Amino acid sequence: MSPCPVPTEQQPLNEYEALRDSWFYRWPSLGWGEYGQRLGWVAGVGAVVALPVAAASFDPHTHFWGFTLAAVAGVGVLPGLLLLQLYLGWRYVRQRLASRVIVYEESGWYDGQTWEKPPTVLLQEQLVSAYQVEPLLRRLRRSLAGLAILYGAVALLGWLCL
């Protein structure tokens, strides 16, 4: 078996460990309470921007429902972008772990190479993908689905009330 020619920082298992240990990308691996709390803080930051914009768009005293719906929609933007970034980062790593062939760069963007994983490495990385990364992606998909349901409810209420 030949040694792995892929640079250390581009090896899928090392990319997984870097994401797992990073401050931001480890959020989906936290318990539901802490995960929700962090998303709540992000929503709170979004509210600092969304509430004044909603109030400037709809007078809260005369157009209560318009203000409320605009505020809820605005508050969800920042958590939605954050969840999307988390999902895309973890999905990229999952694809690299599960792939039989790895594309890598030796010294720059202009010299892309490929390496086929030996069966033992492929099996190990597919197990990490299935049992470590997939549960995180499932949680992120559920969170994004919840946000999509919230936006659907806001759109429906907006249609009915306005």
C-alpha positions in Angstrom: 0.0 0.0 0.0 1.4 3.4 -1.0 1.5 6.2 1.4 -1.2 8.8 1.1 -0.1 11.6 -1.3 -2.8 14.0 -0.1 -1.5 16.9 2.0 -2.4 16.5 5.7 -4.8 19.5 5.8 -6.7 18.2 2.8 -7.2 14.6 4.0 -10.9 14.0 4.7 -10.4 12.7 8.2 -8.3 15.7 9.2 -10.9 18.0 7.6 -13.6 16.3 9.7 -11.5 16.7 12.9 -10.9 20.4 12.1 -14.6 21.1 11.7 -15.4 19.0 14.8 -13.0 21.0 16.9 -13.8 24.4 15.6 -15.8 26.8 17.7 -18.5 27.5 15.1 -18.9 24.1 13.3 -19.2 22.1 16.5 -22.6 23.8 17.3 -24.7 20.9 15.8 -22.9 18.4 18.1 -23.9 20.3 21.3 -26.9 19.2 23.3 -30.3 20.4 22.2 -30.4 23.0 25.0 -27.1 24.6 24.2 -27.6 24.3 20.5 -31.0 26.1 20.8 -29.5 28.7 23.1 -26.8 29.6 20.6 -29.4 29.8 17.8 -31.5 32.0 20.1 -28.6 34.3 20.6 -28.1 34.6 16.9 -31.8 35.3 16.5 -31.5 38.0 19.2 -28.8 39.7 17.2 -31.0 39.5 14.2 -33.8 41.1 16.2 -31.6 44.1 16.8 -31.7 44.8 13.1 -35.1 43.3 12.2 -37.3 45.1 14.7 -36.3 48.6 13.8 -36.7 47.8 10.1 -40.1 46.2 10.7 -41.1 49.2 12.7 -40.0 51.6 10.0 -41.9 49.5 7.4 -45.1 49.0 9.5 -46.3 51.2 12.3 -46.7 48.8 15.2 -49.8 50.7 16.5 -51.8 50.8 13.3 -50.4 47.8 11.4 -49.7 45.3 14.2 -49.9 42.2 12.1 -47.7 43.6 9.3 -45.1 44.7 11.9 -45.2 41.3 13.7 -44.9 39.2 10.5 -42.1 41.4 9.1 -40.2 41.2 12.4 -40.5 37.4 12.7 -39.4 37.0 9.1 -36.5 39.4 9.6 -35.4 37.7 12.9 -35.1 34.4 11.1 -32.7 35.6 8.4 -29.5 35.5 10.4 -30.1 32.0 11.9 -31.1 30.8 8.5 -27.8 31.9 7.0 -25.9 30.5 9.9 -27.7 27.1 9.6 -27.1 27.1 5.9 -23.3 27.7 6.4 -23.1 24.9 9.0 -25.0 22.5 6.7 -22.9 23.2 3.7 -19.6 22.8 5.6 -20.6 19.5 7.1 -22.1 18.3 3.8 -18.8 19.0 2.1 -16.8 17.0 4.7 -19.4 14.1 4.5 -18.9 14.0 0.7 -15.1 13.9 1.0 -15.3 11.2 3.7 -17.7 9.0 1.7 -16.0 9.5 -1.7 -13.9 6.7 -3.1 -11.6 9.2 -4.9 -10.2 12.4 -3.3 -9.4 15.5 -5.3 -6.6 17.5 -3.8 -4.1 20.2 -4.7 -0.4 19.7 -4.2 0.8 23.3 -4.1 -2.0 25.5 -5.6 -5.2 25.6 -7.5 -3.5 24.9 -10.8 -2.2 21.4 -10.1 -5.3 19.4 -9.0 -4.7 15.7 -8.5 -6.8 12.7 -7.5 -6.1 9.8 -5.2 -8.2 6.6 -4.8 -8.5 5.5 -1.2 -7.5 2.0 -0.3 -10.4 -0.1 0.9 -9.5 0.1 4.6 -9.2 3.9 4.6 -12.5 4.1 2.6 -14.3 1.9 5.1 -13.0 3.9 8.1 -14.0 7.2 6.6 -17.4 6.0 5.4 -18.1 4.8 9.0 -17.1 8.3 10.3 -19.4 9.8 7.7 -22.3 7.6 8.6 -22.0 7.6 12.4 -20.4 11.0 13.2 -21.3 13.4 10.4 -24.8 12.2 9.3 -26.4 12.8 12.7 -25.2 16.4 12.6 -26.6 16.9 9.1 -29.9 15.4 10.2 -30.1 17.9 13.1 -29.2 20.8 10.7 -31.8 19.6 8.2 -34.5 19.5 10.9 -33.5 23.0 12.1 -33.7 24.3 8.5 -37.0 22.6 8.1 -38.3 24.2 11.2 -37.2 27.6 9.9 -38.9 26.9 6.6 -42.1 26.0 8.4 -41.9 29.2 10.3 -41.5 31.2 7.1 -44.4 29.2 5.6 -46.6 30.1 8.5 -45.5 33.8 8.3 -46.3 33.8 4.6 -49.7 32.2 5.2 -50.6 34.5 8.0 -49.4 37.5 5.9 -51.7 36.4 3.1 -54.6 35.9 5.4 -54.2 39.0 7.6 -52.9 41.6 5.2 
